[in-house]
Amino acid sequence: MNIVRADLENPHHQTSLMQMVEAFSADPFGANGPLPESARVGLIDGLREHPTTLVFLVFESDAPIGMAICFRTFSTFAARPAVNIHDFYVSEKMRGRGVSRALLGTVEAEARALGCCKITLEVLARNERARSVYHAAGFVHASAADSPGGTLFYSRQLGESV
């Protein structure tokens, strides 16, 4: 297993990332369907143009088996940078083999190197397997110290829905 920070100018990395995103899109815990054509056409350029993009790919030999698409953010309360894992996927045949743990470790190492105060992510409540992986890696349900319950991540679609 080899984990690399993706070079989005590299055609092999581009193809590998698209394979992983398409597999994640088809997964029941992804979009449970094909990646929309507009996303397929614009993804690589969009990621290259976004100033805070961090993409990691996992390879077994030369075949992609996992990915993490992350973005640098900023914590106003800590006044330090943070990393958000926006998409995280390991191919079904490789699950349970430590790939997720290694990929999360690589993301954490990069976040530490960037001086980040935290790593954030979202996960579907019904995705028990992913939640157990994240929990084992030290992630907890985010909540404010004075809050009576955990923080819920909300989103509002603008324009074309996915």
C-alpha positions in Angstrom: 0.0 0.0 0.0 1.3 3.4 -1.0 -0.3 6.7 0.0 0.5 9.9 -1.9 -0.6 13.5 -1.9 -2.2 13.6 -5.4 -0.6 15.7 -8.1 -3.6 16.9 -10.0 -1.4 17.7 -13.0 -0.4 14.0 -13.2 -2.7 12.1 -15.7 -2.4 8.8 -13.6 -3.5 10.6 -10.5 -6.3 12.3 -12.3 -7.6 9.0 -13.6 -7.2 7.3 -10.3 -9.0 10.0 -8.4 -11.9 9.9 -10.9 -12.1 6.1 -10.5 -12.3 6.6 -6.7 -14.9 9.4 -6.9 -17.1 7.5 -9.3 -16.9 4.4 -7.0 -17.8 6.5 -4.0 -20.7 8.1 -5.8 -22.1 4.7 -6.6 -21.7 3.5 -3.0 -24.9 3.4 -0.9 -23.1 5.7 1.6 -22.0 8.0 -1.2 -24.6 9.3 -3.6 -25.9 5.8 -4.3 -25.8 6.5 -8.0 -23.6 7.6 -10.9 -21.5 10.7 -10.7 -23.3 13.5 -12.6 -21.8 14.3 -16.0 -21.2 18.0 -14.9 -19.1 16.7 -11.9 -17.3 14.2 -14.1 -16.3 17.0 -16.5 -15.4 19.7 -14.0 -14.0 17.9 -11.0 -10.3 17.8 -11.7 -10.1 21.4 -12.9 -12.3 22.6 -10.0 -10.1 20.9 -7.4 -6.9 22.3 -9.1 -8.4 25.8 -9.1 -9.6 25.7 -5.4 -6.8 27.2 -3.3 -7.2 25.0 -0.3 -7.4 21.5 -1.9 -5.6 18.6 -0.4 -6.1 15.2 -2.1 -4.6 11.9 -1.0 -4.7 8.7 -3.0 -4.0 5.1 -1.8 -2.5 2.7 -4.3 -2.1 -1.1 -4.1 0.6 -1.7 -6.8 -0.5 0.9 -9.3 -4.3 0.5 -8.8 -6.2 3.1 -6.7 -7.9 1.7 -3.6 -8.7 4.8 -1.6 -8.9 8.5 -1.5 -9.4 11.5 0.8 -10.4 14.9 -0.6 -9.7 17.5 2.0 -9.8 21.3 2.2 -7.9 23.6 4.5 -10.2 25.7 6.6 -9.8 28.0 9.6 -11.0 27.8 13.2 -12.0 31.3 14.4 -12.1 30.1 18.1 -8.6 28.7 18.0 -7.3 31.2 15.5 -5.5 28.4 13.7 -6.0 26.5 10.5 -7.9 23.2 10.3 -8.5 20.5 7.7 -11.9 19.2 6.7 -12.1 15.8 5.1 -14.9 16.3 2.6 -14.8 12.9 0.8 -13.2 9.7 2.2 -13.5 6.4 0.4 -11.8 3.0 0.5 -12.8 0.4 -2.2 -15.1 -2.3 -0.8 -12.6 -5.1 -1.5 -10.0 -3.4 0.6 -12.1 -2.5 3.7 -11.0 -4.1 7.0 -7.3 -4.2 6.0 -6.1 -1.0 7.7 -6.3 1.3 4.6 -8.7 3.8 6.3 -6.5 3.9 9.4 -3.4 4.6 7.3 -5.1 7.2 5.1 -6.5 9.0 8.2 -2.9 8.9 9.7 -1.6 10.5 6.5 -4.2 13.3 6.6 -3.4 13.9 10.3 0.3 14.1 9.6 -0.3 16.7 6.9 -2.7 18.6 9.2 0.0 18.7 11.9 2.6 19.8 9.4 0.3 22.7 8.4 -0.1 23.7 12.1 -3.8 22.8 12.2 -5.7 22.6 15.4 -8.2 20.0 14.2 -9.6 17.8 11.5 -13.3 17.8 10.8 -15.5 15.5 8.7 -19.1 14.6 8.2 -20.5 11.0 8.2 -23.9 9.6 7.7 -25.4 8.5 11.0 -26.4 5.2 9.5 -22.9 4.5 8.3 -21.9 2.5 11.3 -18.7 1.0 9.8 -17.3 4.4 8.9 -18.3 5.8 12.3 -16.4 3.0 14.0 -13.3 3.7 11.9 -13.4 7.4 12.7 -14.1 6.7 16.4 -11.1 4.3 16.5 -9.0 7.1 15.0 -10.0 9.4 17.8 -12.8 11.4 16.2 -15.8 12.2 18.3 -19.2 13.7 17.6 -18.5 17.4 17.6 -20.2 19.5 20.3 -19.7 22.8 22.0 -18.7 22.5 25.6 -21.8 24.3 26.9 -24.2 22.7 24.4 -26.8 20.2 25.7 -26.2 18.1 22.6 -23.9 17.4 19.7 -23.4 19.8 16.8 -25.3 18.9 13.7 -23.8 19.7 10.3 -26.4 21.3 8.0 -26.2 22.2 4.3 -28.3 24.1 1.9 -28.1 23.3 -1.8 -27.5 26.2 -4.1 -28.4 25.7 -7.7 -27.9 22.2 -9.3 -28.5 19.5 -6.7 -26.3 16.5 -6.4 
